[in-house]
Amino acid sequence: MNQPLAYVHPDAKIAKNVVIEPFTTIHSNVVIGEGTWIGSNVTIMEGARIGKNCNIFPGAVISAIPQDLKFNDEDTTAEIGDGTTIREYVTINRGTADRGKTVIGKNCWIMAYCHIAHDCIVGDNCIFSNNSTLAGHITVGDYVVLAGMTAVHQFCMIGNHAFVTGGSLVRKDVPPYVKAAREPLSYVGINSIGLRRRGFEPEKIREIQNIYRILYQRNYNNTQASEIIEAEMEATPERDEILQFIKNSKRGIMKGYFSNN
């Protein structure tokens, strides 16, 4: 769509049926896939790679340079997957030399005023409620839900299917399949409702529940719990995913019910 009241740089690669509303600015070195709608007063800066059938609402700023003093004008990108909705005044910064890109997966819903900083990798089908804020270098899995006003510390990881309650301060890694709440952020059960909605069988949900009972409710430390889970629980993709997440955690996983976690 040719919108005379929008500025589109001649070098931007825009699919033919993209709708661009008035007063939007699109810089060079931008790619936008077919079927995408860009609302009024959106700014899309160099390095943006926006997929098909996305919706970007007024006031959003995509692929601005990182808020990082080490940034040295590297050639980096901000990539947004197909079918993702970005609501009003969301800011998504492009990557730095560390990862070279910031990535939002497919079919995500990023609500108003969220900020996603440089070098974040966000999986598919995530929902970030209003004012959720990700610092730099964060890795978020698939089907993660962050309720409103959640703030995530740099370099943290959040596993697949995790749910973080509103107003949480995430300073430690959040394992897959869990609900996280309280201050400091703690395990408060598995995300059983989310798992049921996504087609997990009751037996699989019970298996995940039993793994986290060993990890968080039996008064073991993380190393002891991991060894017991590996020795006693049947090897399944979910078990191995949880154990691998704990092993890969650099900041340490969030606490459980007891102080030694």
Secondary structure, DSSP 8 states (H G I E B T S, - for coil): ---TTSEE-TT-EE-TT-EE-TT-EE-SS-EE-TT-EE-TT-EE-TTEEE-TT-EE-TT-EEEE--S-TT------EEEE-TT-EE-TT-EEE---TTTSEEEE-TT-EE-TT-EE-TT-EE-SS-EE-TT-EE-TT-EE-TT-EE-TT-EE-TT-EE-TT-EE-TT-EE-SBB-TTEEEETTTTEEEEE-HHHHHHTT--HHHHHHHHHHHHHHHHS---HHHHHHHHHHHS---HHHHHHHHHHHH-SS-B-B-SSTT-
